[in-house]
Amino acid sequence: MNDLDAARYISLTTFKRDGSPVSSPVWMTGTAGMYVFTTGDKSWKCRRLSRNPSVEVQVCDMRGRLKATAAPFVGTGHNESLPDAVAAAERALAAKYGWQFKATKVVDGIKTRLGRGASQRVVAVRLSLTEGRG
């Protein structure tokens, strides 16, 4: 078991067209180098992964501050929009985060009904990671 397997939050770094890194804290679940999280299909991280699948990941807190002793991981991320893949990712996240994950789904549903924010489909993002810096 590594730091990522038990982490509540990870800092996911994706890369812009010019190679500039952009980091975001996300919830994720998985083990042994294979992880998953969900996001909206119009999110910037989803768009960046469509152009460049390279990622860097490190354990962080909810604000994205890196845990000083956490090992960095590198790898790739791929967006999956098939309903089965999204449903499996949501079940795994609900199992790990419980009521907190379910609460975010309720809030997202309310925002959609009120017409707040861009309408987005949920996609699963699969990460394949190995320890080390790229």
C-alpha positions as CSV (number, residue, x, y, z in Angstrom):
1,M,0.0,0.0,0.0
2,N,1.3,3.5,-0.9
3,D,0.3,7.0,0.2
4,L,-2.2,7.3,-2.7
5,D,-4.2,4.2,-1.7
6,A,-5.4,5.8,1.6
7,A,-5.3,9.5,0.6
8,R,-8.5,11.6,1.0
9,Y,-7.3,14.1,-1.6
10,I,-4.7,14.1,-4.3
11,S,-3.2,17.0,-6.2
12,L,-3.7,16.2,-9.9
13,T,-1.4,18.0,-12.2
14,T,-2.3,18.2,-15.9
15,F,-0.6,20.2,-18.6
16,K,-1.6,23.0,-20.9
17,R,-0.8,23.1,-24.6
18,D,2.3,25.1,-23.8
19,G,3.4,22.5,-21.2
20,S,2.6,24.7,-18.2
21,P,1.4,22.5,-15.2
22,V,-2.0,23.1,-13.6
23,S,-2.8,21.4,-10.3
24,S,-6.2,20.7,-8.8
25,P,-7.2,18.8,-5.6
26,V,-9.5,15.8,-6.4
27,W,-11.0,12.9,-4.6
28,M,-10.0,9.6,-6.1
29,T,-10.0,5.9,-5.3
30,G,-8.1,2.8,-6.3
31,T,-5.0,0.9,-5.5
32,A,-1.7,-0.5,-6.8
33,G,-1.2,2.2,-9.4
34,M,-4.7,2.2,-10.9
35,Y,-7.0,5.0,-9.7
36,V,-10.2,6.7,-10.8
37,F,-12.2,9.9,-10.1
38,T,-15.1,11.7,-11.8
39,T,-15.4,15.2,-13.2
40,G,-17.5,17.1,-15.7
41,D,-16.8,16.6,-19.4
42,K,-16.3,20.4,-19.8
43,S,-13.9,20.8,-16.9
44,W,-10.4,22.1,-17.8
45,K,-8.7,19.1,-16.4
46,C,-10.8,16.9,-18.7
47,R,-10.0,19.1,-21.7
48,R,-6.3,19.1,-20.9
49,L,-6.2,15.3,-20.5
50,S,-7.9,14.9,-23.9
51,R,-4.9,16.8,-25.4
52,N,-2.1,15.4,-23.2
53,P,-2.6,12.3,-21.0
54,S,0.5,13.0,-18.9
55,V,-0.2,13.6,-15.2
56,E,1.7,14.1,-12.0
57,V,0.0,13.2,-8.6
58,Q,0.8,13.8,-5.0
59,V,-1.1,13.5,-1.7
60,C,-2.5,16.8,-0.6
61,D,-5.1,18.4,1.7
62,M,-8.5,19.7,0.6
63,R,-7.0,23.0,-0.4
64,G,-4.4,21.4,-2.7
65,R,-1.4,21.9,-0.3
66,L,1.0,19.1,-0.9
67,K,1.9,16.7,2.0
68,A,5.6,17.3,2.5
69,T,6.5,13.6,3.0
70,A,4.3,12.2,0.2
71,A,6.0,10.6,-2.7
72,P,5.3,12.1,-6.2
73,F,3.7,9.8,-8.8
74,V,3.7,10.1,-12.6
75,G,1.6,8.5,-15.3
76,T,-1.3,9.0,-17.6
77,G,-5.0,9.8,-17.3
78,H,-7.8,8.9,-19.7
79,N,-11.4,10.2,-19.9
80,E,-14.1,7.5,-20.1
81,S,-17.6,8.5,-20.8
82,L,-19.3,5.1,-21.2
83,P,-22.2,4.8,-18.7
84,D,-20.8,1.6,-17.1
85,A,-17.4,3.2,-16.5
86,V,-18.9,6.3,-14.9
87,A,-21.3,4.2,-12.8
88,A,-18.5,2.0,-11.5
89,A,-16.3,5.0,-10.7
90,E,-19.2,6.7,-8.8
91,R,-19.9,3.5,-6.8
92,A,-16.2,3.2,-5.9
93,L,-16.1,6.9,-4.8
94,A,-19.3,6.5,-2.8
95,A,-17.9,3.5,-1.0
96,K,-14.8,5.5,0.0
97,Y,-16.3,9.0,0.7
98,G,-19.8,7.9,1.8
99,W,-22.2,10.7,2.6
100,Q,-19.8,13.4,1.4
101,F,-19.8,12.0,-2.1
102,K,-23.6,11.6,-2.1
103,A,-24.0,15.2,-0.9
104,T,-22.0,16.5,-3.8
105,K,-24.3,14.6,-6.2
106,V,-27.3,16.2,-4.5
107,V,-25.8,19.7,-4.8
108,D,-24.9,19.0,-8.5
109,G,-28.5,18.0,-9.1
110,I,-29.9,21.1,-7.5
111,K,-27.5,23.3,-9.5
112,T,-28.6,21.6,-12.7
113,R,-32.3,22.1,-11.9
114,L,-31.7,25.8,-11.1
115,G,-29.7,26.3,-14.3
116,R,-26.6,27.3,-12.4
117,G,-23.3,26.7,-14.2
118,A,-22.6,24.9,-17.5
119,S,-24.5,21.6,-18.1
120,Q,-22.0,18.8,-18.0
121,R,-21.9,15.1,-18.4
122,V,-20.0,13.2,-15.7
123,V,-16.9,11.3,-17.0
124,A,-14.6,8.9,-15.2
125,V,-10.9,9.6,-15.3
126,R,-8.7,6.6,-15.1
127,L,-5.2,7.1,-13.8
128,S,-2.3,4.7,-14.3
129,L,0.6,5.8,-12.0
130,T,4.1,4.8,-10.9
131,E,6.1,6.4,-8.2
132,G,8.7,9.0,-9.3
133,R,9.0,12.3,-10.9
134,G,8.8,12.6,-14.7
